[in-house]
Amino acid sequence: MPAVVRGQPTRKTGTGRGGGKGPAGGRASAPRGAGRGRKPAAAYGGTGRFDGISPALATGVAAGVILLATVALLATGGRAQALAAGIGRGVDNSFGAAGFSVRHVVVQGASGLSEPAIRQAVEIGPGTPILGLDLPALRARVEKVGWVRSVHVARMLPDTLVIAVTERPRLAVWQNHGRLSLIDQDGQVITDTDAQHFVDLPLVVGEGANTAAAAILPLVQSRPSLMGRIWALVRVDNRRWDLRLKDQSLIQLPAEGEDAALMRLDQLERDQQVLSLGFSRIDLKTPDVRIRPRDGVAAPVAAQMAGPGAVAG
């Protein structure tokens, strides 16, 4: 790539002291080689030595090398692949020497729980040529991290790699066959996690509870007084829910119309504070709510629990 020349040397007619012309009455001859070939150092500015290489010049040189390698590859087929690979490594090293190497890896959108696993999946060390990175392969590695729902990878020249992720939302802890797993809103297990650390999340139990949880949890969580008493939501025959409370009492919901059943429970709580009086079981599977008192509860209390829409028994 030709260097930028600030000014071309110009020829001057020699006059001598007395204004005479040069030898043979013609113009003074220029020094041999002047005006063609190599330019004097002053034409480049400075001393004529290159103390360093600018990123712009390095980019231009590297682009030319890549173009030549591409032409050679197209002209000779597979025989030029090894040459092209070698040139590519040389170009990467040239860019690295010019400052185009990874110095910073920025992870965006990740929680403190998932970021270490994401950084480990990146597998990029300081000084790696940034233009030689295989971004699709890097993205595929990050997508395998259990926390990650989607990821976007970008280079910010000259030295920064940005990993922008969207995490899978944590919905609940799922217990099935004695095993605890963290699940997202789609019921998918979030791998690489210890579910026992998420005691603040609801516990859903049983076959199919993972995929059905997203529908029932908003109904229960919209009732803080009830949600605060629940120990676990148990899936029964993969068709309906039992709400197991912290005092071991049970609220049975129907297979369909859970919201309507919970509204009947809301009415009983407003009228008679049934959740505070103590019971063994409340059956909401039918329109006629059936309440079974806890063993040893006095009859008057049981009678107080029975009211419009409620049957003690």
Steps between C-alpha positions, in 0.01 A plus 500: 500500500666826397588742772344842507746753355464849633676670205683403183861619458522761219776569253664840504693671228852576606616860447820506695617817666510698183171379373668279239360169396654168575736303277439510127265791549218270601318456823690372798465127506317354798681246718489155348187317602316810621130515419465125456552190705550548873398828655723686738430457867353849520227402260353265764533746780729439795832321478406232252492223770177324610499496878162318508202405291164668529183290535368648174811395309499157664138454396580593141796267479310213657206553264735479204652178630156349554399596145809334354436188707142485375609531137757226549242274662254545214770446238661186642216339692586281797872529441492856630306426820809443709653819361183697573485363855859599559440847360190532718704421811757754394231763448354426845843540655553826311169635626588388852831683479312811387275487809206298359499235773255413776566689819147529638207257502176678598204282606163678489162384633638221721440462872779437744398134507537444126789728404782268619364213288465731199857627529625146529314406181655792308848343527675812374832596652653849509696579186289286265477672157152649503444489123583130489223398742241248381191684626242229405701235686538731800126571503423127484718436806325770702155372397581168666513668841180401677415853609513644149186540289658700217837664433645764269877529449669811359849640455575858601832586339773513586495282813154427649275196464135548606284204607136614538273230644137461593457266794228243534257628765493288816145390576508232770679205651367170369515184711450178309600150615690655787712724277495880515541707183475867417252566215418794275160627380486230233556226756850432368767404751773761541818293513825580682307619806441381855126532554536482878639854497169644373289468811315822410341337195176296513533121524299292252488124539412207279490376144405780261522768769783671310295570186176583685655734756495809278119494490425448870769710667370844391156412644648407835760776513229762447366396844784586741314376808463157344843491334671576829348183651590260216784254541460330159269466203453129432393376156249214531475250213640771274154657480435716809670663800506454876629794703696364797522762773783544749281368785441178296141589410382448144303703246377293205441678169294373207652385170334797327390840622772550762444877501128463575577254781752737654245781482265286712784457746553878501135547594525252789815673624330842495187370672642248747882516493516129420877506444555618857255272683680175428388213279622169367371537145297735283354330193438747217460237229122553495288817528396389850814568702568227757711580803638229727595629846832404648486215752417629846341823377188580702164465330411872534809589301403250232152645494644848471700389197182379330310775330355594164662274245692303763428161649684372808586134477 
